[in-house]
Amino acid sequence: MQHEVRERVMAEIEEYLATATTAMAPEVMKNPVAEYVDPARLAQELDLLRTVPIIVGHAARCAEPGDFFTEDAAGAPVLVVRQQDGSLKAFLNVCRHRGAKVELDDCGRRGGFTCPYHAWSYRLDGSLRKVSYDDCFGDPGDAASGLVELAVAERHGFVWVVLTPGAEIDVASYLGGLDEELASFGLDGYVVERDTLLKADLNWKIVVDGFLETYHIKFLHTRTIGPYIRTNLTPFEAFGPHGRMVGVRDSYDEVLGKSAEEADCMPHIAIIYQLFPNTVLVWQADHFEIWLIFPEGERPDRSTARVMLLAPHPTRDDAEQRIWDLNWKILMQTVLEEDFPVGETMQRAFGSGAQEHLTFGRNEPALQHFHRSLADALGPLPSA
């Protein structure tokens, strides 16, 4: 984070601590429950996810020529491959013969790809290499028989794609004012220390929502992060549809009253970047967490989240390994034992008729901003 941004954040935290307040939205927001249960709204969200730049992974997962990884994103199976010249290509992971996935593994290294169904094979650049029993298919060797390519970009260490074939991609313009701030962290030098795919019986937006306020911290997370993060104290700044929220650790007292020149506030805060629409990037002092959050299938009450712990370098010794093990244990306990169970009760309750709207308080500006950005992008609810 740039020095001038740290100065602003520290001044804001000092003000909130002195006045026992937090960043405030102009008014309370009523958000329709239908946003979480309406299949027609989900269809609109899937369209949005397929037309804007989204992150599908970290570039460290395919660092060398022939390295690849796969991801299912908003109903689109994606295959990302490092080319011989060091560039990246991304394809729909779909064989042009009968539509089977060409690559079934999560990641690895290949000299090319062969469909497991009928053994049609493709080069690293996606072009068709061989058709088994080719005398039965005439001449399928034209460009239209290659894997369908997607626009791809490598920025801030992440692999971004647009899931609509033929679209263009400009990540810097999409991030706007947040682009320079993300660059200051040197994320392109980080490695994926570990990752997992989580599934939950709740709408994908509930997962995003859980990151966008600290109002619940001391109530829900008493056994995990509650004793270490201050409740209801969160500087927030919007960057177009994206946002940056700052959580304040209890240890912030160590730098209280000091300037950015006198003390480093970074070990005493957690920074939550909401990258519109479905990615959450969390700075945790010595590492990052990234969440790639998607609807699962076409059901509003199902979601998946690819979660990665990003470390500044490969693990060097047992002491570092124990640090990452502990951080991962706390993260998984917080999510799987606290956030997801409560979120799943919410999702089930949405069908009870108990309420038509959820209430987002003035003390939840990041949450309000995310849902207003969605409403701006998608328009009125189909059921409205």
C-alpha positions, 0 to 999 in steps of 0.5 A, spaced: 500 500 500 502 506 498 505 511 503 499 516 502 494 511 502 497 509 509 496 516 511 489 516 510 487 510 512 491 511 519 488 518 520 481 515 518 482 509 524 484 515 529 478 519 528 473 513 528 477 510 535 477 517 538 469 518 536 467 511 537 464 510 530 466 507 523 465 509 516 457 510 515 453 510 509 448 516 508 442 511 509 440 504 511 439 500 505 433 495 504 436 489 500 430 484 497 431 477 499 429 475 492 436 477 490 438 471 493 433 466 491 430 468 484 433 464 478 432 469 473 436 474 477 441 468 478 441 468 470 443 475 470 448 474 474 451 469 470 451 473 464 455 479 468 460 474 470 461 472 463 462 479 460 467 482 465 474 481 467 474 475 472 480 472 476 481 464 475 487 463 478 494 465 480 499 465 475 504 461 479 500 455 478 502 455 471 509 458 471 513 454 466 512 452 458 506 447 458 504 448 465 496 449 466 491 449 471 483 448 470 477 452 473 470 452 473 467 459 472 460 461 472 458 455 468 464 455 463 470 450 464 476 454 463 483 451 461 489 456 462 496 454 459 503 457 459 506 457 452 513 456 449 514 463 449 512 465 456 505 468 454 499 465 457 493 462 453 486 461 456 481 456 452 474 453 454 476 446 456 471 443 451 473 438 446 470 440 439 468 433 437 463 432 442 464 437 448 467 433 453 472 436 458 479 436 454 483 436 461 480 433 467 486 434 472 486 441 476 493 443 474 500 439 471 504 440 465 503 437 458 506 437 451 499 438 449 492 435 451 488 429 449 480 428 450 479 422 454 472 421 450 475 419 443 482 422 443 482 428 439 488 431 441 490 439 441 497 443 441 498 447 447 496 453 443 489 450 442 490 448 435 487 441 433 493 436 432 490 429 431 483 426 430 483 419 431 480 415 425 480 421 421 478 418 415 471 418 418 471 426 419 473 429 412 478 434 414 476 437 421 483 440 421 481 448 420 482 453 425 475 452 427 476 445 430 481 448 435 479 449 442 475 456 443 480 461 446 478 466 451 481 473 452 486 472 458 491 477 461 496 476 467 496 482 472 498 483 479 500 476 479 493 473 477 490 470 471 484 474 468 479 472 463 473 474 460 468 468 459 465 470 453 469 468 446 471 474 442 471 479 447 477 483 449 480 484 456 483 491 459 484 489 467 488 496 468 482 500 466 477 495 469 480 496 476 481 504 475 484 507 481 485 500 485 490 498 479 496 502 482 494 500 489 494 493 488 501 493 484 504 496 490 504 489 494 508 486 488 503 480 488 506 477 482 512 475 486 507 471 491 506 463 490 500 459 492 502 456 498 495 452 498 488 452 495 482 448 496 475 448 493 469 449 498 462 448 496 456 451 500 448 450 500 448 458 500 447 463 495 454 466 492 453 473 494 452 471 502 459 468 501 461 475 499 457 479 504 461 476 510 467 479 508 464 486 507 462 488 514 465 487 521 459 488 525 458 481 526 465 479 528 465 479 536 458 476 536 459 470 531 467 469 531 468 468 539 472 462 538 476 464 532 478 471 530 473 475 534 478 476 540 483 479 535 479 484 530 475 490 532 468 490 531 464 495 527 470 499 526 472 499 518 474 504 514 471 504 507 473 507 500 469 505 493 473 504 486 468 504 481 464 497 483 470 495 487 472 497 494 477 497 499 475 495 507 480 495 512 479 491 519 483 494 525 486 489 529 486 489 537 494 490 536 493 497 533 494 500 540 501 499 538 501 505 533 496 509 536 497 516 535 503 515 531 504 518 524 505 513 518 513 516 518 513 514 525 510 507 525 508 501 520 500 500 521 500 494 516 501 489 521 495 491 525 490 491 520 487 487 515 485 489 508 479 486 504 479 488 497 472 486 493 474 486 486 467 486 483 463 482 482 465 475 485 473 476 488 475 477 495 482 479 496 485 479 503 491 482 506 493 479 512 500 482 514 505 476 512 500 473 506 494 474 502 488 470 502 484 470 495 477 467 494 474 466 487 466 465 489 461 463 484 454 460 483 454 453 482 450 451 476 443 454 476 441 454 483 441 460 487 442 456 493 449 453 491 456 456 491 463 454 490 469 458 492 476 457 490 480 459 496 488 460 496 493 462 501 498 466 497 505 467 500 511 472 499 516 466 497 516 458 497 516 455 504 523 455 507 523 451 513 518 448 518 517 454 522 514 457 516 510 451 515 507 451 522 505 459 521 501 457 514 498 451 517 496 455 523 493 461 519 490 456 514 487 452 520 484 459 523 481 460 516 478 454 515 475 454 522 472 461 521 469 459 515 466 452 515 464 452 523 462 459 523 460 463 517 458 457 512 453 454 517 450 461 519 449 463 512 446 456 510 441 458 515 439 464 512 439 461 505 433 456 508 430 462 512 429 466 505 424 461 503 420 462 509 416 468 508 419 472 514 421 478 510 422 481 503 428 485 505 434 484 508 437 491 512 444 493 511 445 498 516 449 505 515 455 502 519 455 497 513 457 501 507 462 496 503 456 491 503 451 497 501 456 499 495 457 491 493 449 490 492 448 497 489 454 496 484 450 489 482 443 493 481 447 498 477 450 492 473 444 488 472 438 493 473 431 491 476 430 484 479 426 480 474 420 479 479 420 486 481 
